[in-house]
């Protein structure tokens, strides 16, 4: 496999948000997560953490 594809397939997105959000904002984030495309149908590689503290 070419290094270009290795780079594309190994991409990760791990944004961090600080501060409090409203329940409506949380619901919007979760709806977007549910509707997102999963590359190569690799659902076992998807992780979403919501900290409700």
Protein Blocks (a to p, Z undefined) as FASTA:
>chain_A
ZZklmmmmmpccddddedjddfklmmmmmmmmmmpccehhiaklgccdddfZZ
